[in-house]
Structures are given as structure tokens and as C-alpha cells.
Amino acid sequence: MLYVAVAFLVGVAQAQDIPGAKDATPLRCNLASRLKGPDDPLLNRLQGTVEFLCSGSFVTFKGRNESERGLLLTSGHCVGRGGASFLRRFVVPAPGEVLLHVKERRTFTLDTGNAAAPRACLGADELVYATMTDLDIAIYRLTETYEEIERRTGARPLIIATDGRIPAGMKVRMPSALHQTDAICSTDGTVSKLKEMLWTFGPALRLTTDCNARRGSSGSPVIREDTNEVIGVLSTGYVADGAPCEIMNPCEIDAKGTVSVAEKGQAYAAFAHQLHACFDSRGNFDLNAADCPLLRPQ
């Protein structure tokens, strides 16, 4: 889990009044930007990414109505809630645990792609879903609609891909609002299962070691270079500083049950396409939808 040892960007938290918030208290986020003006190539490449405790992205699905509330996608181990912990201080969902429709007011910093105001605050009022079992993923519901967010910030959401067939060698990028970087690398196949301390994930997308997945990059979208669609969410990586299968040192388990350890710097992502089946025609999250593959509460 790349969540640990997160360092926030240097800057003063600033407040913004967010339309749609249930109270008048301004939301505070980090509006300081490292971008070097309107010609900085990262301005557009970071658009739609978000910063909070980890990294994340402002997302939608093809066909989702712009009058629906916006969604935010990140890793399940980034929510700061649940029945387990690691390194004595990071609270996360326990194995088999599902957090569903948890009312929560949280602030995120959005990279807008707008040179005049490259960063803006987003507010969320619900943790729609989070787990670390099978899929290390979390979804938040924002207080504004897609239309309202675009009108206020100029930002458009990233689109979640429908196709989960990702061949090895596909060029991808992995932008992180927290680090203000956009790592470029490639896919490196699919892993049946990953084992990390108490948790088992899979199938998972393996990325090449040149992805440079720094700590705090968890939750970053993995984006296809050719279509600009989100195919995954950065979950974890092997840093080779401890025993295999322990924190930040996940091991791979193939279809035959053989356990192996990757190279130092190997990163892994949760597939995002399967989320499509869990939203109904009105844009509501429905864990009981017939084709929704996500883990249900026990």
C-alpha cells in the first residue's frame, strides 16, 4: 500500500464556498500549484486528478447524465476508515469488510486544467463504497453535479473505460495531483492474486517498473494514452524493504497458487471497468445489480 509516509505539497490551505454543500462552512483545500503557468504541459495532463490524503480522480461513465452528482475514485486503503490498521496509525477496511453509503463530509483538491485557476476545492458528502478485499477501491459522491463543477472550475471528469481486456505493453500514464506529476509507463499483464499482509486482491493490473509509483500516489488513475480512459486505480507496489507478502511488499499468486515476488519498484492497480455494472440507469450505485461483481457486506 503506497498510502504511508504521505507528505502534502507545501502551501497554505485556502477556503472556498462550494455550491451544493449542506452548510455554509467553506471547505479548505490546498490551492497552491507547482505548475509553471499556462504553457506547462502538466496543466492539461493533471486535469481531473485530485489530492487529499492520497491521490484520486474526478470520474464519470459514458452516458452518465451531467445533471447527476459527480463521483470521485481512489483506493480503498485511502479512506481512513474501517476495522483494521497497519503501521499502528493507518486505519483501513478489514479483510472482508465493505463500507457502504457512509455519510461523510470530506474535502478534495481538484486540478482543473484551467490556467487562471489551476486548483479548486471539491466537497463530498458520502463515501459510497470502499473495500480492500478483491478490489482495493473507493468511490465518493460529490456535493455538486458534473455541470456545476465544470461551470465553476472548467474541469471535465475522466471517463472510466468499459473494456477490461488490457494487453501487456499498452502505454499508460499515472497522474498524481498530490505530487503534481504524470508518470508514463506501460502495462505488464494481469496478476491473478496479490497478497499483502492481511489482504488479498485480484485480478490486478501489473505495471512496468518505470511507473515510479511514489508513496502517496495510491488512488491515482491509470489512464490509457490512446483513449485517455481510466482503466485502473493505483493500489500498491513492491518496495523491497521487508518480508514478501507484507506491507508495501506484496507477492503475486498465480492461477496455480504459486507465490512469487516482483522486482523492486513493481506497481499494481485495481481494474476500474467493473464499476460500470454497479450503477443503474439513473446513475445510482446499486451493489445488488445482477452483474455487479463488487464484494457485498457480509
C-alpha positions in Angstrom: 0.0 0.0 0.0 1.6 3.2 -1.2 -0.5 5.3 1.3 2.1 5.5 4.0 4.5 8.4 4.5 2.4 10.9 2.6 3.8 14.4 2.5 1.5 17.2 1.5 2.7 19.8 -1.0 4.0 23.0 0.6 1.2 25.6 0.5 -1.4 27.3 2.7 -4.8 25.7 2.8 -7.4 28.0 1.4 -11.2 28.1 1.7 -13.8 28.0 -1.0 -17.6 28.1 -0.7 -18.8 25.0 -2.5 -22.3 25.1 -4.1 -24.4 22.2 -3.0 -22.8 21.8 0.4 -25.4 21.4 3.2 -23.9 24.1 5.3 -22.3 27.4 4.7 -18.9 26.4 6.2 -16.2 27.0 3.5 -14.2 23.9 2.5 -10.4 24.1 2.9 -8.0 22.5 0.4 -4.5 23.0 -0.9 -4.8 25.6 -3.8 -1.1 26.0 -4.1 0.1 24.8 -7.5 3.6 23.9 -8.7 2.6 24.3 -12.4 4.6 26.9 -14.3 1.9 28.9 -16.0 -0.5 28.3 -18.9 2.2 26.7 -21.1 3.1 24.0 -18.5 2.3 20.6 -20.2 1.1 19.2 -16.9 -1.8 21.7 -16.8 -3.9 19.5 -19.1 -2.4 16.2 -18.1 -3.4 16.7 -14.5 -6.9 17.8 -15.2 -9.4 15.7 -13.3 -7.0 14.4 -10.7 -7.5 15.1 -7.0 -5.4 15.4 -3.9 -6.3 14.6 -0.3 -4.6 12.0 2.0 -3.7 10.1 -1.2 -4.3 10.7 -4.9 -7.5 10.2 -6.8 -9.6 11.3 -9.8 -12.9 13.0 -10.7 -14.7 10.5 -12.9 -17.7 9.6 -14.9 -19.0 6.8 -17.1 -20.0 7.0 -20.8 -23.7 8.0 -20.9 -23.9 9.3 -17.3 -26.1 12.4 -17.1 -24.2 15.6 -16.4 -27.0 16.6 -14.0 -26.0 13.7 -11.7 -23.7 14.2 -8.8 -20.0 13.9 -9.5 -18.0 10.9 -8.5 -14.5 10.6 -7.1 -12.4 7.4 -7.4 -9.5 6.4 -5.2 -8.1 3.4 -3.4 -9.9 1.7 -0.6 -7.0 2.0 1.8 -7.1 5.8 1.4 -10.4 6.4 3.2 -9.1 6.4 6.8 -12.0 4.2 8.0 -12.6 0.6 8.8 -11.9 -2.2 11.2 -8.2 -2.7 10.6 -4.9 -0.8 10.7 -1.3 -1.1 9.7 1.9 0.6 11.0 -0.1 1.4 14.1 -1.7 4.5 12.7 -3.3 3.9 9.3 -7.0 2.9 9.7 -8.3 0.9 6.7 -11.1 -1.6 5.9 -10.5 -5.1 7.4 -10.4 -8.2 5.2 -13.9 -8.9 4.0 -15.2 -5.5 5.1 -17.3 -3.3 2.9 -18.1 0.4 3.7 -21.3 1.2 2.0 -23.2 4.6 1.9 -21.3 6.2 4.8 -22.2 9.8 5.4 -19.0 11.8 5.4 -18.1 15.4 4.7 -14.6 15.5 3.1 -12.7 18.0 1.0 -10.5 17.2 -2.1 -8.3 19.4 -4.2 -9.0 19.2 -7.9 -6.5 20.0 -10.6 -8.8 21.9 -13.1 -6.7 22.3 -16.3 -7.7 26.0 -16.1 -4.6 28.2 -16.3 -6.4 31.1 -14.5 -7.3 28.9 -11.5 -5.4 25.6 -11.8 -6.7 24.2 -8.5 -10.1 24.2 -6.8 -11.9 22.6 -3.8 -14.4 19.8 -4.2 -16.7 18.6 -1.4 -18.1 15.1 -0.9 -20.9 14.2 1.4 -20.9 10.4 1.1 -18.4 7.5 0.9 -20.5 5.4 -1.5 -18.3 2.3 -1.4 -15.0 1.2 -0.2 -13.2 -2.2 0.3 -9.8 -3.7 0.3 -10.9 -7.3 -0.5 -10.6 -8.5 -4.1 -10.6 -4.9 -5.2 -8.7 -2.0 -3.4 -11.1 0.8 -4.4 -13.3 3.6 -3.0 -16.0 5.9 -4.5 -17.1 9.2 -3.1 -20.2 11.2 -4.0 -19.5 14.9 -4.5 -21.9 17.7 -3.4 -22.1 19.1 -6.9 -23.2 17.8 -10.3 -20.9 17.5 -13.2 -22.5 20.5 -14.8 -21.9 22.6 -11.7 -18.3 21.5 -11.3 -17.5 22.3 -14.9 -19.2 25.7 -14.7 -17.3 26.6 -11.5 -13.9 25.2 -12.3 -13.7 24.4 -16.0 -12.8 20.8 -15.3 -14.2 17.8 -17.1 -14.3 14.4 -15.5 -12.1 11.5 -16.6 -14.0 8.6 -18.2 -13.9 5.1 -16.8 -13.2 2.5 -19.5 -15.7 -0.2 -20.3 -13.1 -2.8 -21.6 -11.1 -4.7 -19.0 -9.1 -6.6 -21.6 -5.8 -4.8 -21.2 -2.8 -6.3 -23.1 0.7 -6.1 -21.9 2.7 -3.3 -23.5 -0.1 -0.8 -23.6 1.1 2.8 -23.0 -0.4 4.3 -19.9 0.1 7.4 -17.7 -0.5 7.8 -14.0 -1.1 11.4 -13.0 -1.0 12.4 -9.3 -2.4 15.7 -8.1 -0.7 15.2 -4.7 2.8 15.0 -6.3 1.9 17.2 -9.4 3.5 14.6 -11.6 2.4 12.4 -14.5 4.3 9.2 -14.7 4.4 7.4 -18.1 4.9 3.7 -18.4 3.3 0.5 -19.7 1.0 -2.3 -18.6 2.8 -5.6 -17.9 0.0 -8.2 -17.8 -2.6 -9.3 -15.3 -1.9 -10.9 -11.9 -4.4 -13.5 -10.6 -4.0 -12.5 -7.0 -1.9 -10.2 -4.8 -1.3 -10.9 -1.2 -0.3 -8.0 1.1 -0.3 -8.6 4.9 -4.0 -9.4 5.8 -5.4 -8.6 2.4 -5.8 -10.4 -0.9 -6.6 -8.5 -4.2 -7.2 -9.7 -7.7 -7.2 -9.9 -10.5 -4.8 -6.9 -10.6 -3.1 -5.0 -13.4 0.7 -5.1 -13.2 2.6 -2.0 -14.4 6.2 -1.8 -15.6 8.8 -0.7 -13.0 9.4 2.7 -14.7 6.0 3.9 -13.5 7.8 5.4 -10.5 4.9 5.0 -8.1 5.9 7.2 -5.2 4.4 6.9 -1.7 1.2 9.0 -1.7 0.4 8.0 -5.3 -2.2 5.5 -4.2 -5.5 6.1 -5.8 -4.0 7.7 -8.9 -5.9 6.9 -12.1 -4.1 4.6 -14.6 -5.0 6.2 -18.0 -4.7 4.7 -21.4 -2.6 7.1 -23.6 -4.6 6.3 -26.7 -8.1 6.8 -25.5 -7.5 8.9 -22.3 -9.8 6.5 -20.4 -9.3 5.3 -16.8 -8.5 1.6 -16.8 -7.3 1.3 -13.2 -6.6 2.8 -9.8 -3.1 2.5 -8.4 -3.2 0.2 -5.4 0.2 -0.9 -4.2 3.8 -1.6 -5.1 6.8 -3.7 -4.1 9.5 -1.5 -2.4 11.7 -4.5 -1.2 12.2 -3.2 2.3 10.6 -6.0 4.2 9.4 -9.6 4.1 7.5 -10.7 1.0 3.7 -10.5 1.3 3.9 -7.8 4.0 3.0 -4.1 3.8 4.4 -2.4 0.7 5.9 -5.8 -0.3 3.0 -7.6 -2.0 3.6 -11.0 -3.5 1.9 -12.4 -6.6 -0.1 -15.6 -6.6 -0.8 -17.2 -10.0 -3.7 -19.3 -11.0 -1.9 -22.5 -9.8 -1.2 -21.0 -6.4 2.5 -20.4 -7.0 3.8 -17.4 -4.9 6.4 -15.1 -6.4 7.9 -11.7 -5.7 8.4 -9.0 -8.3 11.2 -6.6 -8.9 11.7 -3.6 -6.7 9.5 -0.7 -7.9 6.8 -3.0 -9.3 3.4 -1.3 -9.1 -0.1 -2.8 -9.3 -3.5 -1.3 -10.0 -7.1 -2.3 -9.4 -9.2 -2.7 -12.6 -11.9 0.1 -12.9 -14.1 -1.2 -15.7 -16.2 -3.4 -13.5 -17.7 -0.4 -11.7 -20.0 0.1 -14.7 -22.2 -2.8 -13.8 -22.9 -1.3 -10.3 -24.6 1.9 -11.4 -28.3 1.9 -12.6 -29.8 3.9 -15.4 -30.4 6.8 -13.1 -26.8 7.0 -12.0 -27.4 5.4 -8.6 -24.9 3.0 -7.1 -26.6 -0.4 -6.8 -24.5 -3.1 -5.2 -27.3 -5.6 -5.8 -27.4 -5.2 -9.5 -27.3 -8.6 -11.2 -23.9 -8.0 -12.9 -22.2 -6.0 -10.2 -19.1 -8.0 -9.3 -18.1 -6.0 -6.2 -18.0 -7.5 -2.7 -21.1 -7.1 -0.7 -21.3 -6.6 3.1 -21.1 -9.9 4.9 
